[in-house]
Every structure is written in C-alpha cells, then in structure tokens.
C-alpha cells in the first residue's frame, strides 16, 4: 500500500504518479506541483508527508470581496500595506512553519509572514495593490492551509496581550537578587568597624529596592485579600497579604529606629516565589478556545439571491425576514427558514444530536445550525440570526454565570484554617511573653506572623496542578485551567451525550438482513453504488468485497429515493423501502438501505452507530465510583445496543432537547451532586455550562467545539477514567505538600515563639521550604504522568 | 573606604541598565511566543539563486500557476 508523498494517506488503487512520486489524489499532487515550481521542496525534507489535502469549495470566500467585512478583519491598513492575522488550525509541524513563512515565494504581493505556532496564527503583511485578502486566503486554502474565519473574528476587536505577570516577575526577581547581596554583610555580623559604619547605607538601599516589589509586584495579593474579606471569604491571599504587610512594616520600623536589619530579603523572596508559582500555573492552550459560542460556529456571510435572482454576499447580521438565501453543499444554515427547493438533506447532529441527516421537502421549516449535505438549496428566511432557535439557546442565564467564583479550592479552604491558627498562636505567644518579658512581645507577635509562611501552601497547588495541566495536554486532554482538575477530582455523577460523544461519525457498522445476494448481484450492486455520490452509498461501497469494475448499461439516480442500475438484463434498485417496493413497518428507527433485484425484494443494509473504542470499559470502570447516565437528542433506535454495551441499569434518555439536558443537570445539582457532563455539539452547550465540569469530545480539535472546561481528543476517550483517577491522585499530592509545609512551619514557629528569629534564619527557611515543596510536587506529578498510559 | 559609595552606585546603575533592557525586551513582544523561534532557527539558509531574470521568470510562472487553478 503506497503512501501519498504529500499527506501520508494510503493511495489505495488510484495512486497518481507524478515526478516519480505517488499521490493519493489530484489535490495533493497539485500542492506538490506548486511547491516544486516555486523552489519550496524543502518542505518535504523537514518533515515527511507533512501536507494536508486541500479542501477548496467554490465560492466559499466570496464574502471577502466586501470591503466592509475585510475592514473588520484587517489589523493594520495604511493604503498600500495591510496586515492581517489569520488563524490556521492546520499548522502542526515545522514544515508548516517553514512554508508559511516563505509565503512570499508563492506570491510577490506578500511582503512578510510570521507564524505563531502555539497560537496557530499567521501574521501576513501584504501589498493590497498586488494581492487582495481574498486572493491570499484562497492561496492558503490551495496549499492545504485553510484559515478559519468565523463570525467571532468579525465581532471581536483586537485584544491586548497582558504581559503584567512578566513585568512583576522581573521587578521582584531583580529586587530579590540585589537585596540578597546587600544583606550578606549583616548575616555574618562580626562586629566589624567598617560594617557598622555603612550599615545604614545598606539598609536604606534594601528598603528602596523593596518598595516597587511590595507596591507593584505584590499588589495583586492585597487586592485579592481585600476583595475576599469584603465578601466574607478567607481565601489563601489573606495570610499572604498579612505576611507581606507585617514583614514590610516590621522591617521598615527596625531600620528607622536602628533596631535591626529587617527582613527585606525574605519579603522580596516570598513575593518572587509566589509570582513564579502563579506564572507556572497560567499554562494556557492559546490555539484552543474554551469560550466558543454559536458565533464561532457561524460563517460571517451568506449568499443572498436578490430580486433579479443574482447572487450577492451579505453579512449574516443583515439577513431580514423574507430574504432568499442560497446554501451550498456543506454550508451552514444561519437562520430559521422555509425550504424553497424541492428536497434537502440536513445534518443536525451538532445541534440536536440526531445522528442521521433529516430529509426536508419544499415548504418544510428548517432550523438554523444544520449543515446542508449534498447539493445546494434555496431557503426563505423566517427569523433573523438573533431570533433564531439556535441563538435563543444562548439566552439561557446559565451562560452569564462564571463557574469559578463559586468554587472554593482546596488551597482556599486550608488558607482559612491557616489564618485562624496563625493568629491564635501569635496572640497566645504574645500574651505569654507579656507576663515574662514584655520587651519581646512585639518581636514575637510579628515573628510568628512572618515565619508561619503560607508561601509553601500557596505554591503546592500551582505547581502540582500546573504540571498536571501540562501532562494532560501532552496526552491530548486540554483543560481550561487548574481549577478544573480540582473539580474533576470531586465528581460523583457523570452524564454522557450519545451522538458524537460515545459514537463516532467517522464510520458506521453495517449489517445485512435478508436473503443472500449472489456474486453477480453483488457485483452489480457495487458498480451501481460506485456511480452514486450519496454518503450512504459511499459507506456501503467501502464495505463490499472487491469486484471487477464493469460499466453499467443504464444508471439512474432518484434524489431522495435511491439509485437504479441495469446490466445484461438484470436490474438492481438500492434505496428507501418504498423505492425498492417493500412494505416497511413504519416504526423502524435505524437508517436502512434496501435492495431489490429484478423487482424481487432481497433485504436491507442497516446502518448502526459505531461506538468509540473502549466505551464499555470506561463505563464499567467509572461505574465503580460515579453514577452514570446517557442523555441523547437522538431517537430510541439504539436503545437495545446501548443496554448491551453499558453496565446494567444505566439510565438512558432519548429525544432530549438541549434545554432538557440542562434541566436534568440542574435537578441533580439541587441534591448536591457534583456533575460531569461529556458532550460534543451545540445541543450540549447548555448542559456543559451548567455542569460542574463540562468536557467536549473532539474528533478534530481544530474544529469548533462548544464552550466547555476541557477538550478531550476523540482518540483518547478510552483513557477518560484514568484521567479522572489521576486528578484525584494530584489532589492527594497537594495534601502531602501541605503536611510537608506544616513541618517547616513548626520548626520556624519554634524560633519565632522563643523570640530567636534572626533575619538569616528566615532567609534560609523560606526559600528552603518553597524549593523543596516545588521539587516534591513536580517529581510526584511526573510519576503520575508516567503511570498514565 | 568611602570609595564604597562609588562602587555601590556603579553596580546599581549597571543592574538598572540590565533591568531596563529586560523591560524593553518584554514590551517588544519577544516573549509572547517562546516556541516558534526555537523551530525557526533550525531552518537551513537558502542558497540565493543568482540572476534577477531567473527570479522574475519564477514570479511570472507562479502568478500563472495561480491563475490556472482558478475555480
């Protein structure tokens, strides 16, 4: 089986040979030709078979002819030069980067192009007089790097990058290093004459360095603690802010009244380590978006037929009631409308969960969100985009809520107890010394508050969870942020959608029921199917055994009904039940393709959903510690198969609308259940938002998935149980880290309570505890990662 | 020993210069993407084909090729 030189797919029997290389299709060969003519064959040297088959559909980018639309997409325009940022989901390797940065070789109008690989974006500077945005996009699509332009890009303005964490890290690190040097003389206090002379100078320099750290780099903690106290919550930032404040005040007091050298080194070190933890925790997958709503699913513009039946591109928001729209093959229907064309096959699997395309006839209502499969249709608009059924789904209040504010992390709950415990110890210790040696009271009180460092506690979670995020990401399980891991470890109920989530649309299982076909009948069947473009015909064609290709005497296709082929006096009809002349029980739910030869009914091929690999095991293993259920928007056709596949007594619900799913989860949460929702399409959007953790399964992560907390690549579905167990282990590691930090705190408190806290002790203890906790957390999570497949 | 004032001043000024360089580097957007430059630097340098005529001919050909594949 030869492999295509360009994309690596199998060539099957139809390999095209060009320049002594094999290609699977004309598209791949054309891209190779383009590269070869323009001296870009280094593309294949960097990474073999790095290409993708170009997918160009006629008229798809006509909306870029409109100046109004391109103005919103272009970042910079000075009349001659324009700069545009395009999102290209197909970027996946170094060859992609190379060829896209050499775009100027493919068209002289391109001045410069730069790829941002983590974001999968390309920034192209081009001369608008030589090339237009539309030409550029078409060129990219032709070489297999089609940009993804959606309504979201049109609406969203430019976003400013937030670099403040880097600035704060810089300030804190810079000050920390310098203060360490300046405080060395006082560590080794030898009573030396010259050291004494210049003590003041060094101390005031340290004070000066610490000012930007406390007031700029550390201000997040003060703000967060203040907000927490205002709403009555004691989160982890309260003891941190308290510690910083006490450190700063006591140190300044000491140098003003010449009582000591202060603890500026520990102060800046504390803030520096905390910021490092926060930076590490902020791992984001910039090429994915967890915030997508219907706008990223919709196109920017559609083709409208005006009064004179001419086609014009119109922006989706401008569609009015009564407009006639032309929807081409594979295009999205953006508005609710009435079908004008005689017939249509609309795929609603993403919107309602129905696995088979719905047949519509002229005069039927069609809803927004469906994808037209198979031919172009004309519809008349009933409602504008903002009023259509699909957009109404997003008006549900669940989308306004921010899930993160209501969840209290483990760190915060520990932080609460920590603050109370520390304050209690400080007060007890201070009152003790009040009776024995009142000069030490203030010293001991502040020392306890300083040394009882919450920084180790504050670092445990960021490093553990940050590392887990990265490990999961390598296993193609992308989570929005580290809170999701904590939530995932707590779930006790899991709800699964059916279509697209536990079934895969990639292939079908086809079984045959009826009389066996003879060899000639099979050959005739296969040859008849070969001529048809219908998706069901193609699937069936792949299934049948190899037969010689023969030309038919006669072939006819009846849209929406079936196909007929004739050869050597035998004819075969393939299609719907009444087309082949068979009386069918009308409640038969699954899709079936019936066959009759010479007007004699033979049997039918039944198409079943193909379930993902490992569904049974995942359900069985998860059933040990969570309650399971399957909620589907599809009909009951698969009920029997599901009952066999899943553990006994798993509740199954069918024909559920998107709002039904949402309500179901709400009811569970009302009895305090922590719900995980696993879904994939727009019909799951409400449920994903309502649940404690919403995961979207994606066959191709570059393509739209609804707003969720995590995206799981479809090939990794069978490891879902392992990922949840790993999250629980991560939480245990955090708890171990807390215990470890407690030990350090006990040692430090010994020094503080007895009034022996010297700056040098604090300066050693704090970094030591922080670094050891970070090391432990990282090593432990790496061990978990290794165990995960 | 009063030379220590001078030494401290010089060392602080040098440190501040490096700090300023850091801030300028971050502002210029260098650190927004820390992965792609690592790949970019491994690309081989191109051998520049000599005559201008050859490059003109190439441009002609590439425009033609684009036009030919118009849908």
Interface residues (C-beta under 8 A of the other chain):
Chain A: X30 X33 X34 X37 X38 X39 X42 X46 X56 X58 X94 X97 X98 X101 X105 X106 X107 X108 X115 X116 X117 X118 X119 X135 X139 X142 X161 X163 X166 X167 X170 X174 X178 X194 X197 X198 X201 X205
Chain B: X1 X4 X5 X8 X12 X15 X19 X22 X23 X26 X27 X29 X31 X32 X33 X35 X36 X39 X40 X42 X43 X44 X49 X58 X59 X61 X62 X63 X65 X66 X69 X71
